[in-house]
Structure formats: structure tokens, C-alpha cells
Amino acid sequence: TPTHPPLSLSLSLYRFTLPSTLSLSLPLFLLLSWSSTVDLLIYQTLCYANEDLDHIDVDHYLLKVCGQAEFLENYEGFFLSCSLTHGGAELCAPQHTSKQQVSKYLFHLVVWDQRVCFPVQINQLPRETQLTVTLYASALPPPGGAEEKGSKQRRSIDSLGWVTMPLFNFSHVLTCGRKLLGLWPSTPGSNTRSSSPNFSQPDSVILQVDFPTSSFEVRFSTPPPAEFSPQYDFSRLDQHSQRQLQDVLHKKSLFWLTPEDKRLLWEKRSFCQSESGALPLVLASAPRWEWACLSDIYALLRQWACLNHHDALGLLHATFPDQELRRTAVQWMDSISDPELLDFLPQLVQALKYECYLDSPLVRFLLRRAIGDMRIAHYLFWLLKDTLQDSQFSGRYQHLLAGLLCCVGRGLREEFDRQCWLVTILAKVAQRVRDASPSSRQAILREGLEEVRQFFSVSSSCRLPLNPGMLVKAINIQSCSYFNSNAVPLKLSFQNLDPRGDNINVIFKSGDDLRQDMLTLQIIRIMNKIWIQEGLDMRMVIFRCFSTGRGRGMVEMIPQAETLRKIQGEHGVTGSFKDRPLADWLQKHNPTEDEYEKAVENFIYSCAGCCVATYILGICDRHNDNIMLKTSGHMFHIDFGKFLGHAQMFGNIKRDRAPFVFTSDMAYVINGGDKPSSRFHDFVDLCCEAYNLIRKHAHLFLNLLGLMLSCGIPELSDLDDLKYVYDALRPHESEADATMYFTRLIESSLGSVATKLNFFIHNLAQMKFASSEERPVLSFAPRVYTLKTDGLIRNLFVCRHIRTYSPSKGYAFVVKVEREGQQGSVLVQRSFEEFYELHSKLRLIFPSSKLPSFPSRFLIGRSRGEAMADRRKDELNGYVWHLVHAAPEVAQVTKCHPNPVTSRVNDFSGKVVGEVKLSISYKSDKLFIMVMHIRGLVSDGTDPDPYVKLYLLPDPQKTGKRKTKAARRTCNPTYNEMLVYDRIPRGDLQQRVIHLRVLGEGAFWENTLLGEAFIPLKALTAGQCWADWHQLGTPSTDSTR
């Protein structure tokens, strides 16, 4: 029992009653006495922050606004919930008042008469403690309806408003005296609360707070760091503790630390200092931030190695309100370069919301850097302009914007005025065009752009908000148009001030929130910089998008680019189901072999980068109008209205079913045909390497997105949205596991029919049906053949049949092909079904009367027997003879198109029949063998279904067999599967040999040996990762297993 009267805080609105003999060790009380009232003053705008209200005639004022107190008519049982928080964490359980009704005495008010005690002592309060008061009430039943028995207890209790304020002011003095606090209306999904009262909304509820006054001040002094803070080497921990701690550190983000994780981190904090990036996790685990604990925390902060800029960002989140900690984080960021600062500027502007006071080291840092670099000043201006729409923080950002304009000087202020004027004009034009009928839009646009022309007659030049480097002097009205999408964005063409520069084309949108696009492109730009810094140029197309206010902004246009829908549309409405459109389009724009190969290389790299970026960010709504391709082969995505896994829905069905967009027409460009090639291996390796490089920086992307949780983007509003990126990055997995995982994603995306169906549905919505006059393409023809490039087929002869085992057991036919202009003949192999496919496609072009009859497909008896194969060989010989000697128009097509004979019969006499790529490593008595790719397998005319079987020799007990899954119909399979051998002593590696066999999966478990290799491990050392290609030796003709 305390010997002194309790420290009480009374809502008398609020009153602190401080006894003259104050003891800081006493509990903090909230006293609601008989004279304590919370006035629910509902009026237009009653006061300013520091104005005395005694002279206002309240009765006269209320006469104008009594109709606006809607919730007074719909609720009853008003009560307050009072809580103390620090960094979003409650310091004690919330304290509640009793329920009271609204009364009217000159104005609406609620009276409580009770005391509420916070079970926390004043000297245990952190300096940045926030006092939050929330107003609740019970909803009244609908008027005229009979209230059911017991429904009063079941009625919902709604939050009507809240207000938050710091207990200690900017000078670290405990708040005293009378305060008027306007309540902010409660809105669902709001996870960041301003520490400023609401005086910007005319109908806000006003709460009068009387804090205690005393003859002396209660000041929170900053303690010095402790003189000693222990530091130990991580290796001194036992193995179990090391594994536990590593598992926690691999989480990379403080958002998913469990209470047990925090206890372990704080307990072992002295062993973590070798991991500089672990500091945010360790500090997030600190159990208390009261005055007595700060010395140890500050000593740890001082002793810790200086964080890099990426890790320092994590200390600016709302979880860390401590001013000394935030000052240190800003100090660590002070050496950041201007270009890198521009990359993080949106997050730093959002971090201003988490500062306890307006004047902070972060504010001074941003203003100082803006003075020194015009680009920073430019983007900071527009970011602050955009955040003015956030009503809770608009006052803070208004002050900061005014400070920026005072600092940058008159010339830049005038430049900002011109930019705002231009944006206002364009917004009006865009709105008029959007509201007009489709037939009159172009005329309305030309009329509106005359006002833009007048703007440039007054202003000789203007920088575009999109990029301060875009300096324009006029608008080219004849080149301007609009897009026929829902928002009807404008396509604008400005004349470059530089006479040697091209016109600057931009898209101006009104009615679309571009903040999500802006954030997505920012993250992709940072990903691209990471790849380039690591020596991996993914050939990404980087363009800018900038929001100039809610619902409007600019997007940079990329020249010489077309949407996939238009490219596929050149092959008809079903072009999205075909494999050749992208390859044909690139060939058309890159006619020479060197140009085409360069375009394909650009496509492979940029497509891999897009796959990784869109997967990590969960970008959805990926129809073929949102993906573009440049004539140079660079692929890129646009329009990011759906991300973080918020898929576009078609009824109750997700339209985005694949992990990312990777379709067969893209694979066709990569492979150079419809069958996998070694270039597909390069593509998979690029994807996995790019994915793992981004995973190494998982903490950076989680920090960047975490700082944007308060920005108001609907699809990035809580930790569940952030969890999507965390799960996509899989920071807890090894590189090998991540490589296998992403390989499976590529396979899943390539095999997804839903993506092509989505493209097709979008085509139906966007274009009219058109007939296609292109000739049918055979499934086994890798490219288009012409008389000019390939010559006429002079003669065909089916000379023999051979036994096949893949893809099914049976017989194929060897055909001797003679061409005009070529010496000798070529032997090729085709199955009976492929001959039948040729006949079926010819029937689509010519009437049956002009074609020879085809042998029957159905035979009675043993259909796979050798006698049947002999019979069919003779029948096919007759068929191909008649084709070559058929009517002229039929013979012309047949002779110039080698469709039945596109694969040579392979000779098995060579010693090398392919190569296999393995990644081998040894750690902790385990041998890890990742089977990555095989290239150049030799087939007997039909592509096999290969799989890999491993033996670790010597293996007398036959226990070392491991195998991969089978790939389907390919001579260049990709696996990326990890095969592990346990309990392999390090000394045994010298004698161990990997026996690798590649087999083709056959019917009835009769598998054909395609090649094998013996790989000694005597050169392998522990901790080494050995990735290399190994030649496959020639198998014997009768080897099966």
C-alpha cells in the first residue's frame, strides 16, 4: 500500500491530480470523478489548437449542427477504453470506464464518476509512451422493430473514435495542463495512428483533457550507455543453441518472432553481434524500454557494428519509437548516396508517421539532403503532396512541405508551381475526356489540350513530375490520343526542350490509384540493381510511374513495344493457344540471324527476371494486355493493379492460377522450337540464380514493404499481405532447396492451361473474331519451311522399321529423303501416328479427291508385331509415292514442307551421347548431389522420357540407389532435384565414385539405357560446391534395366 496519495488522471474531461509530495514509484491512476465529463461536441469547426474556448457561444453554435450527431441517435451505453502503449505494444491491460448515456446540458455530454488505475509506475514508463483513449458504444436496435429477448446482450459494441497523444512532450517533460483533443473516427483496417488530435474534420468529437499541474516538472532524462556490455563469439555456444539461434535469425524479419524467439534472442544477444543484420531482431526482443533498461540497450547499440543502409531501414519502423535508437539509425544512413536514397525515399516519407514529434533527426536528414540535390527535392515534394490526402497525418506533412519550400529557394518553388499548374490542367482534361461519350472524346481531348498549349505560351518550359530530367517546352496535340480502357488514360506527347532529344511520351491517368504501381516498379527497380551489382544483367525494362495525388499520376511510355495480345492477335483470336506468335514477331522485326539471336538472348534474360519479380511480389491480373514485348526482345509487365497474391476473380474462381506467367509460346522462343533445348537449361539457371540473389536480401524487401503498411494501399494493409512476400522468399531454406522449389514453379507455370485460357478470354473481350488463313502446323515441325531455304523434296522412300521404347513400346519407320540441291540423302524417323497427322492436316487444305488414301489405323490381332510393321512400311511407301506424284498443288506443298521427316536417325556409334550437369557438395557427413540438367541426349528418332539413376560406389549391399522423376519427351531435360546420401564419413570420399545412369522410361518397366558416367569424388572437399558438366558415355545397344 503506497504511503502517498495515488497519481491520478481524471477525465473531466481529463484531469491529473498530482499531490504535492509526488512519488514516481506509485501506480498511474485514471480518475473519473463526479465532476469529470467527456463532452461530445458535434460542430463544424469549434477551435484551433491553442485557442481559448470560453468566449464561444456554444448554444448558438449547436443550433447549426444538431442534425449531424447521427451516432447519438443510433448508439447508447457510451464508455471509454484507456491504454498505454509503446511501439504498438501495450504496457498493461486497457482500463475501461462504466457505460453511461448521453445527456443534454447546453450541449451533448457524458458524465462518469469512477477511478481507473493503470498498474504501472511512472518511473516504469518509456519516454515514448502513448496514451490512447477509444470511445465505444452499443448499437441501438432498428426503429420500429421489436427487440427480441436477450438481444440486448448480443448487440455489437462499436468503436466510434479514438485519440492518441504522447505522455511526454518534445522536451521530455510529462504533459500537464488542459488539452483539447479531437477524436479521429474509427475506420476498419487502419493500423497506424497519429499522435496529433483531430481538428481537421468539422464533426469530430472533442475531448478536454486536464493533465496535472505541479510546482515542479517530471522530466525524462536520457541515461548514458552502460560502461560494459558483454560480447562473445558465436562459436562459444553449444551446437543446439547455435542451431536454435540460426533458425531465428534466418527469419529475417521481426514481424514473425514468437515470444519464445524473442526470449532466446534477448538471452543470447551477446553472441549475435557478429551478425550485423540481426540488430533489429535483437532490439525487437527487448522486454522493456523503461528508463532503468535504456543504459544496457544503448550500450548494445553503441557496441554493435555500424549497420548498412538496408538494415538501418528496419530500425525506422513503428516498432522502434525510441528517439535515441532512431537518431542512430538516421546517423547510419547519413552516408547513403543520393541515387540510393532516391530508391528508398517513399519508405522514408512513410517512416515520418512513426516519429513521436515533428522535429526529428529523420526530418532534418531529408531536408538537408533535399537542399543538396534537386532530384531529391523534386521527388520529396511530390511524395509529400501525395501524402497530404492522409487526413490523420496531413498536418505533419503540411509543416514538412512548408519547411521544404522554405529551404529549396525561390527558383525551385516557382518550378513546383508550374508543375502543379500543369498537373491540374491535365487532370481536368482527363476528367472531361473520361466523362464524354466515346464518339466525342477525341474532339474533347483536342479542345482541352489547347489549354495545355496556352500553359506553355506562358511558361517557356516545365519539368514533368515523372522525372525532373524530363524538361519539356510544348505539347504535340496531333500526336496525343487516349486509351480505350475503363479509366480512359491520356497518351500525351511533349516536345523535348533539348532540340536533339526525342519527343517525350507519357500516359496521364485520372481515376486510378497509381501508388501500388509506383511501389511495385520501385521494388522491381531495386531488384534489378541488386542483380547488376552481383554481375547478373537481367536486361530488365525499367520505367517510372509517379502518383501526383490520389487518383491521378503519370506513367512513362516505352517506345517500340507491343502487348502480347496484339502480337498473338496477328495469328487470330486463338493466337494465345499457339506457340509461334512471339517467335514469328521477333523474327519479323529482327530479320538477320545475328539480330534474331540477340533478340532471343534479351528475351531469355528479361523473361527470367519477370518470372522472378512477379512471383515474389505476387503480381496478379496477368492477361496478355498487361505484358509487353519490345522489338529488341525485352519483355516487361505493366499495370500492377493486383499484387501480393490478391488475384483477379472470375466468380469464385481465381483467374491467376499459375505461380507466374510462363507459357509455351515463351518457351518456344527460348528453345528455338517446340522441344526443350540447352537454352532452356540456361533459362532455368538464370531464374534460380536471380531468385537466390533476391533471397539474400529478403530483409531489405521486407523492410521496404513493412514501412509501407501505413501508406493506405488496400492490398498492403496488414501483416498477412507482407507474409505473402515472406513465404515467396522462403528465407529459411538453403539455396539448393530454393533452386528445386523454383524449378517446380517453372514446370507448373509452363504446364498451366489456365494462363492461356485467361489470355483467350481476354482476347474475346478485347477483339472481334477474325478468320485465319494460315496453314495448319504440325505438332512435330520445329519451324516454317520454304522452297527458298530448304529446297524441294525429290524423292521419299520408307526403307525399314525399327523398334522403339519411348514414349511407348512399338515401331517407327526410317525414311530416306532426297532433296534437290543437296548431295546424298538423309535418313529420318517418323511414327505411324505422325504420318497420320500429316494426312489429317493436308485434308484441311485440299479436298480428299486430290489426296491418296491413307492406310487404315486399325488392325486386328497383335498390332505391335513385326509383321504388322512390315505391312505398314509397304503401305506407307505407296502413300508417300502418291504424295510426291500427286496433283501439282498438293505435290508443291508436300515437296517444300519436310513435315514427315524433321528428325535425323541418330548414330549410336559415337562415344559421347550427351552431358549431365551436377552440383555436388559435402557437409556434416552428408553428400548432396543436385541433378540439374541433361543436354544433347541421343534418341532413336522419338524423344525419350529420361530420368537419372545414381549409385554411390562401392555399394556391395545395393543400398545407394537414388533416382529423379522422369521428364517427358525431351533430349534436354531439366530436373534440379537434390539426391542425398547420409552417413558418409569424410575419409570415405577419396574412395567413392558416383555411377550415374540416364534411362528412358518405357512400357512395362522396360527402360532403355541412354548414357552413363562415372564421377570420382576424390577431388571433393568439405564445404565445397562443385557444379560442372559431365559427359555421358555410349550405352550398349542391349542395356536395359
Summary of the structure (lengths in Angstrom):
residues: 1041
radius of gyration: 36.5
end to end distance: 86.2
largest distance: 117.9
contacts: 3268
relative contact order: 0.05
helix: 38%
strand: 22%
